[in-house]
Amino acid sequence: MHLSKLLGEKRMTQTRLAQLAGVRPSTVNVFYHETIKRLDVDMLDAICRVLQCQPGDLLEYVEDDSGTLG
């Protein structure tokens, strides 16, 4: 998750992003601290719209080292 980097580049706070995207501040916080468990496509769309970025700018796939699915 690269939200902290993007917010820094745009000099935007988590609170301001939440206001502009119309999502709860706690939602932005779990993105920011990389503790999100499930991704809502509408939420991702709102954040990308505000930050004028693509989902790939926010997300990076990292393979699970455990070798198990789920």
KESE-526319 format. One record per residue: residue number from 1; residue in three letters; x negated, y negated, z negated of N, C-alpha, C in turn. Coordinates in Angstrom, 2 decimals. Layout:
+-----+-----+---------+---------+---------+---------+---------+---------+---------+---------+---------+
!   i !  aa !     n.x !     n.y !     n.z !    ca.x !    ca.y !    ca.z !     c.x !     c.y !     c.z !
+-----+-----+---------+---------+---------+---------+---------+---------+---------+---------+---------+
! NUM ! ALA !       X !       Y !       Z !       X !       Y !       Z !       X !       Y !       Z !
...
+-----+-----+---------+---------+---------+---------+---------+---------+---------+---------+---------+
# end
This chain:
+-----+-----+---------+---------+---------+---------+---------+---------+---------+---------+---------+
!   i !  aa !     n.x !     n.y !     n.z !    ca.x !    ca.y !    ca.z !     c.x !     c.y !     c.z !
+-----+-----+---------+---------+---------+---------+---------+---------+---------+---------+---------+
!   1 ! MET !   -0.84 !    1.16 !    0.00 !    0.00 !    0.00 !    0.00 !   -0.90 !   -1.24 !    0.00 !
!   2 ! HIS !   -0.64 !   -2.15 !    0.89 !   -1.50 !   -3.33 !    1.05 !   -0.77 !   -4.64 !    0.75 !
!   3 ! LEU !    0.27 !   -4.57 !   -0.07 !    1.05 !   -5.78 !   -0.34 !    0.23 !   -6.83 !   -1.07 !
!   4 ! SER !   -0.57 !   -6.43 !   -2.04 !   -1.35 !   -7.42 !   -2.79 !   -2.29 !   -8.19 !   -1.85 !
!   5 ! LYS !   -2.89 !   -7.50 !   -0.91 !   -3.78 !   -8.14 !    0.05 !   -3.02 !   -9.13 !    0.93 !
!   6 ! LEU !   -1.86 !   -8.70 !    1.44 !   -1.07 !   -9.58 !    2.31 !   -0.56 !  -10.80 !    1.56 !
!   7 ! LEU !   -0.12 !  -10.61 !    0.32 !    0.34 !  -11.77 !   -0.45 !   -0.81 !  -12.74 !   -0.71 !
!   8 ! GLY !   -1.99 !  -12.21 !   -0.99 !   -3.15 !  -13.07 !   -1.20 !   -3.49 !  -13.88 !    0.05 !
!   9 ! GLU !   -3.45 !  -13.21 !    1.19 !   -3.75 !  -13.89 !    2.46 !   -2.74 !  -15.00 !    2.75 !
!  10 ! LYS !   -1.50 !  -14.77 !    2.39 !   -0.44 !  -15.76 !    2.65 !   -0.22 !  -16.70 !    1.48 !
!  11 ! ARG !   -1.00 !  -16.50 !    0.41 !   -0.90 !  -17.33 !   -0.79 !    0.55 !  -17.40 !   -1.29 !
!  12 ! MET !    1.14 !  -16.22 !   -1.43 !    2.53 !  -16.10 !   -1.85 !    2.60 !  -15.26 !   -3.11 !
!  13 ! THR !    3.47 !  -15.64 !   -4.02 !    3.63 !  -14.87 !   -5.25 !    4.64 !  -13.74 !   -5.03 !
!  14 ! GLN !    4.61 !  -12.78 !   -5.93 !    5.58 !  -11.70 !   -5.89 !    7.00 !  -12.25 !   -6.05 !
!  15 ! THR !    7.14 !  -13.22 !   -6.94 !    8.45 !  -13.82 !   -7.19 !    8.99 !  -14.50 !   -5.94 !
!  16 ! ARG !    8.15 !  -15.23 !   -5.25 !    8.58 !  -15.93 !   -4.03 !    8.96 !  -14.92 !   -2.95 !
!  17 ! LEU !    8.18 !  -13.86 !   -2.81 !    8.51 !  -12.82 !   -1.82 !    9.87 !  -12.21 !   -2.14 !
!  18 ! ALA !   10.11 !  -11.91 !   -3.40 !   11.39 !  -11.33 !   -3.81 !   12.54 !  -12.27 !   -3.46 !
!  19 ! GLN !   12.37 !  -13.56 !   -3.72 !   13.41 !  -14.54 !   -3.40 !   13.68 !  -14.59 !   -1.91 !
!  20 ! LEU !   12.64 !  -14.70 !   -1.11 !   12.79 !  -14.83 !    0.33 !   13.32 !  -13.56 !    0.98 !
!  21 ! ALA !   12.93 !  -12.41 !    0.44 !   13.35 !  -11.12 !    1.02 !   14.71 !  -10.67 !    0.50 !
!  22 ! GLY !   15.17 !  -11.30 !   -0.58 !   16.46 !  -10.91 !   -1.15 !   16.41 !   -9.57 !   -1.86 !
!  23 ! VAL !   15.27 !   -9.28 !   -2.47 !   15.11 !   -8.04 !   -3.24 !   14.76 !   -8.39 !   -4.69 !
!  24 ! ARG !   14.94 !   -7.44 !   -5.57 !   14.63 !   -7.69 !   -6.98 !   13.13 !   -7.82 !   -7.19 !
!  25 ! PRO !   12.71 !   -8.68 !   -8.11 !   11.28 !   -8.81 !   -8.41 !   10.64 !   -7.48 !   -8.83 !
!  26 ! SER !   11.39 !   -6.63 !   -9.52 !   10.83 !   -5.34 !   -9.93 !   10.53 !   -4.46 !   -8.72 !
!  27 ! THR !   11.29 !   -4.63 !   -7.66 !   11.05 !   -3.88 !   -6.42 !    9.73 !   -4.31 !   -5.80 !
!  28 ! VAL !    9.51 !   -5.60 !   -5.73 !    8.24 !   -6.11 !   -5.20 !    7.08 !   -5.66 !   -6.09 !
!  29 ! ASN !    7.31 !   -5.63 !   -7.38 !    6.27 !   -5.25 !   -8.34 !    5.79 !   -3.82 !   -8.12 !
!  30 ! VAL !    6.71 !   -2.88 !   -7.85 !    6.27 !   -1.49 !   -7.64 !    5.52 !   -1.35 !   -6.31 !
!  31 ! PHE !    5.87 !   -2.16 !   -5.33 !    5.09 !   -2.20 !   -4.09 !    3.68 !   -2.74 !   -4.39 !
!  32 ! TYR !    3.64 !   -3.85 !   -5.09 !    2.39 !   -4.55 !   -5.39 !    1.41 !   -3.67 !   -6.17 !
!  33 ! HIS !    1.94 !   -2.96 !   -7.16 !    1.08 !   -2.13 !   -8.01 !    0.97 !   -0.68 !   -7.52 !
!  34 ! GLU !    1.50 !   -0.44 !   -6.32 !    1.38 !    0.87 !   -5.66 !    1.95 !    2.01 !   -6.49 !
!  35 ! THR !    3.07 !    1.75 !   -7.15 !    3.70 !    2.80 !   -7.96 !    5.06 !    3.20 !   -7.40 !
!  36 ! ILE !    5.37 !    2.77 !   -6.19 !    6.66 !    3.07 !   -5.58 !    6.75 !    4.57 !   -5.28 !
!  37 ! LYS !    7.91 !    5.15 !   -5.55 !    8.13 !    6.58 !   -5.33 !    8.93 !    6.85 !   -4.06 !
!  38 ! ARG !    9.87 !    5.97 !   -3.76 !   10.71 !    6.11 !   -2.56 !   10.76 !    4.79 !   -1.82 !
!  39 ! LEU !   10.83 !    4.90 !   -0.53 !   10.80 !    3.72 !    0.31 !   12.15 !    3.51 !    0.97 !
!  40 ! ASP !   12.76 !    2.38 !    0.74 !   14.02 !    2.02 !    1.37 !   13.70 !    1.24 !    2.64 !
!  41 ! VAL !   14.21 !    1.70 !    3.76 !   13.89 !    1.08 !    5.05 !   14.38 !   -0.36 !    5.12 !
!  42 ! ASP !   15.55 !   -0.64 !    4.57 !   16.05 !   -2.02 !    4.58 !   15.16 !   -2.95 !    3.76 !
!  43 ! MET !   14.66 !   -2.45 !    2.64 !   13.76 !   -3.23 !    1.80 !   12.44 !   -3.48 !    2.54 !
!  44 ! LEU !   11.92 !   -2.45 !    3.18 !   10.68 !   -2.60 !    3.95 !   10.89 !   -3.61 !    5.07 !
!  45 ! ASP !   12.03 !   -3.54 !    5.73 !   12.34 !   -4.49 !    6.80 !   12.37 !   -5.92 !    6.28 !
!  46 ! ALA !   13.00 !   -6.13 !    5.13 !   13.10 !   -7.48 !    4.56 !   11.71 !   -8.03 !    4.21 !
!  47 ! ILE !   10.87 !   -7.20 !    3.62 !    9.53 !   -7.64 !    3.24 !    8.70 !   -7.94 !    4.49 !
!  48 ! CYS !    8.78 !   -7.07 !    5.50 !    8.04 !   -7.30 !    6.74 !    8.51 !   -8.57 !    7.44 !
!  49 ! ARG !    9.82 !   -8.82 !    7.41 !   10.35 !  -10.02 !    8.03 !    9.77 !  -11.27 !    7.38 !
!  50 ! VAL !    9.75 !  -11.30 !    6.05 !    9.24 !  -12.46 !    5.33 !    7.74 !  -12.65 !    5.57 !
!  51 ! LEU !    7.00 !  -11.55 !    5.53 !    5.54 !  -11.64 !    5.68 !    5.10 !  -11.67 !    7.14 !
!  52 ! GLN !    6.07 !  -11.54 !    8.07 !    5.80 !  -11.52 !    9.50 !    4.71 !  -10.49 !    9.82 !
!  53 ! CYS !    4.99 !   -9.25 !    9.40 !    4.05 !   -8.16 !    9.62 !    4.79 !   -6.91 !   10.06 !
!  54 ! GLN !    4.05 !   -5.89 !   10.41 !    4.59 !   -4.59 !   10.77 !    4.45 !   -3.64 !    9.58 !
!  55 ! PRO !    5.27 !   -2.59 !    9.50 !    5.14 !   -1.64 !    8.40 !    3.73 !   -1.08 !    8.25 !
!  56 ! GLY !    3.04 !   -0.88 !    9.35 !    1.67 !   -0.38 !    9.31 !    0.69 !   -1.34 !    8.66 !
!  57 ! ASP !    1.06 !   -2.62 !    8.58 !    0.22 !   -3.60 !    7.89 !    0.36 !   -3.45 !    6.38 !
!  58 ! LEU !    1.49 !   -2.91 !    5.94 !    1.75 !   -2.71 !    4.50 !    1.36 !   -1.33 !    4.02 !
!  59 ! LEU !    1.60 !   -0.34 !    4.86 !    1.46 !    1.06 !    4.45 !    0.27 !    1.73 !    5.11 !
!  60 ! GLU !   -0.33 !    2.64 !    4.38 !   -1.40 !    3.46 !    4.91 !   -1.15 !    4.88 !    4.44 !
!  61 ! TYR !   -1.17 !    5.83 !    5.37 !   -0.96 !    7.23 !    5.01 !   -2.25 !    7.82 !    4.47 !
!  62 ! VAL !   -2.15 !    8.43 !    3.30 !   -3.29 !    9.13 !    2.69 !   -2.80 !   10.53 !    2.38 !
!  63 ! GLU !   -3.46 !   11.52 !    2.94 !   -3.04 !   12.90 !    2.74 !   -3.17 !   13.30 !    1.27 !
!  64 ! ASP !   -2.19 !   14.08 !    0.82 !   -2.17 !   14.59 !   -0.56 !   -3.23 !   15.68 !   -0.69 !
!  65 ! ASP !   -4.14 !   15.55 !   -1.66 !   -5.23 !   16.50 !   -1.85 !   -4.81 !   17.78 !   -2.55 !
!  66 ! SER !   -3.60 !   17.82 !   -3.10 !   -3.19 !   18.99 !   -3.88 !   -2.95 !   20.22 !   -3.03 !
!  67 ! GLY !   -2.69 !   20.03 !   -1.75 !   -2.45 !   21.18 !   -0.87 !   -1.03 !   21.70 !   -0.94 !
!  68 ! THR !   -0.17 !   21.05 !   -1.70 !    1.22 !   21.48 !   -1.80 !    2.13 !   20.43 !   -1.19 !
!  69 ! LEU !    3.27 !   20.86 !   -0.75 !    4.26 !   19.93 !   -0.21 !    5.23 !   19.54 !   -1.29 !
!  70 ! GLY !    5.69 !   18.30 !   -1.23 !    6.70 !   17.84 !   -2.19 !    6.08 !   17.51 !   -3.44 !
+-----+-----+---------+---------+---------+---------+---------+---------+---------+---------+---------+
# end
